[in-house]
Amino acid sequence: YVFLLWSLAQQTPTSSCYLSLLVSTVLPSSSSRTMAKRVAVILSGCGVYDGTEIHEASAVLVHLSRAGAKVQMFAPNADQMHVVNHCEGKPTEEKRNILQESARIARGDVTDLANLDVSAFDALIIPG
């Protein structure tokens, strides 16, 4: 089945507990499964104002790793609609590619979203 997790609305102490509970529900403990679950994580760049929020993405990846999931990250290969200077919190005229920006979070290991085959995954998560 496909599990879709939208953005964690608040960065609160309960968010991590909630995420851990959701991941453990989707991905049972290793003793109750024969194969690691495959999870697609869709990123939308890198940055709280103009892409995937880094803390949310890293929290998702930590919990998936602890649950033993096999994770593959995806992002659209397109220019960002808005680019923000994070020091000033203001838009800039600079152009950035969503796939390239997502590679910052994925440490380079990110695939074009156009190549996502949903039938190859047990779950899909989109961090905010």
C-alpha positions as CSV (number, residue, x, y, z in Angstrom):
1,Y,0.0,0.0,0.0
2,V,1.0,3.6,-0.3
3,F,1.4,5.8,2.7
4,L,1.6,9.6,2.2
5,L,2.9,11.8,5.0
6,W,2.4,15.5,4.4
7,S,4.4,18.2,6.2
8,L,4.8,18.0,9.9
9,A,2.9,21.2,10.8
10,Q,4.9,22.2,13.9
11,Q,8.4,21.5,15.0
12,T,7.3,20.3,18.5
13,P,8.7,17.6,20.8
14,T,5.7,15.5,19.8
15,S,6.4,15.7,16.1
16,S,9.4,13.3,16.3
17,C,7.3,10.9,18.5
18,Y,4.4,11.1,16.0
19,L,6.8,10.5,13.0
20,S,8.4,7.5,14.8
21,L,4.9,6.1,15.5
22,L,3.9,6.5,11.8
23,V,7.1,5.0,10.5
24,S,6.8,2.0,12.9
25,T,3.2,1.5,11.8
26,V,4.1,1.5,8.1
27,L,7.3,-0.4,8.6
28,P,6.9,-3.2,11.1
29,S,9.9,-4.4,13.1
30,S,12.6,-6.5,11.3
31,S,11.4,-9.6,13.1
32,S,8.0,-9.4,11.4
33,R,9.1,-8.9,7.9
34,T,11.2,-10.8,5.4
35,M,12.3,-7.9,3.2
36,A,13.1,-4.3,3.8
37,K,10.2,-2.0,2.8
38,R,11.0,0.3,-0.1
39,V,10.1,3.9,0.6
40,A,10.1,6.8,-2.0
41,V,10.8,10.2,-0.5
42,I,9.9,13.2,-2.7
43,L,11.9,16.4,-2.1
44,S,11.2,19.8,-3.5
45,G,14.5,21.6,-3.2
46,C,16.4,22.6,-0.1
47,G,15.3,25.4,2.2
48,V,12.5,26.4,4.5
49,Y,11.3,29.2,2.2
50,D,11.8,27.7,-1.2
51,G,12.0,23.9,-0.9
52,T,11.9,20.9,1.4
53,E,12.4,22.0,5.1
54,I,15.7,20.4,6.0
55,H,14.8,19.4,9.6
56,E,11.7,17.6,8.4
57,A,13.5,15.7,5.7
58,S,16.3,14.7,8.0
59,A,13.9,13.5,10.7
60,V,12.0,11.4,8.1
61,L,15.3,9.9,6.9
62,V,16.5,9.1,10.4
63,H,13.3,7.3,11.3
64,L,13.2,5.4,8.1
65,S,16.8,4.3,8.5
66,R,16.1,3.1,12.1
67,A,13.2,1.1,10.8
68,G,15.4,-0.6,8.2
69,A,13.7,0.8,5.2
70,K,15.3,1.0,1.8
71,V,14.9,4.7,0.8
72,Q,15.2,6.3,-2.6
73,M,14.8,10.1,-3.0
74,F,13.2,11.8,-5.9
75,A,12.7,15.5,-7.0
76,P,11.4,17.2,-10.0
77,N,14.0,18.3,-12.6
78,A,12.7,21.8,-13.1
79,D,13.6,25.4,-12.1
80,Q,12.3,26.6,-8.7
81,M,9.4,29.0,-9.0
82,H,10.8,31.2,-6.2
83,V,14.4,31.5,-4.9
84,V,14.9,33.1,-1.5
85,N,18.0,34.6,0.1
86,H,17.8,32.8,3.5
87,C,20.0,35.4,5.2
88,E,17.5,38.2,4.4
89,G,14.3,36.2,3.9
90,K,13.7,37.9,0.6
91,P,13.2,36.6,-2.9
92,T,16.1,36.9,-5.4
93,E,16.2,36.8,-9.2
94,E,18.6,33.8,-9.1
95,K,17.6,30.6,-10.9
96,R,18.0,27.2,-9.1
97,N,17.1,23.7,-10.2
98,I,14.9,21.7,-7.8
99,L,16.7,18.4,-8.5
100,Q,20.1,20.0,-7.9
101,E,18.9,21.7,-4.7
102,S,17.4,18.5,-3.4
103,A,20.8,16.8,-3.9
104,R,22.0,18.8,-0.9
105,I,19.7,16.8,1.4
106,A,20.1,13.6,-0.5
107,R,23.9,13.9,-0.6
108,G,23.8,13.7,-4.3
109,D,21.7,10.5,-4.4
110,V,18.5,11.8,-5.9
111,T,16.5,10.7,-9.0
112,D,14.4,12.7,-11.4
113,L,10.7,12.5,-10.3
114,A,9.8,11.6,-13.9
115,N,11.5,8.2,-13.3
116,L,9.4,7.3,-10.2
117,D,7.6,3.9,-10.7
118,V,5.1,3.9,-7.8
119,S,4.5,0.2,-8.1
120,A,8.1,-0.4,-7.0
121,F,7.5,1.1,-3.5
122,D,5.6,0.2,-0.4
123,A,5.3,3.8,0.8
124,L,5.6,7.4,-0.3
125,I,6.6,10.3,2.0
126,I,6.7,14.0,1.1
127,P,8.3,16.0,3.9
128,G,7.4,19.7,4.1
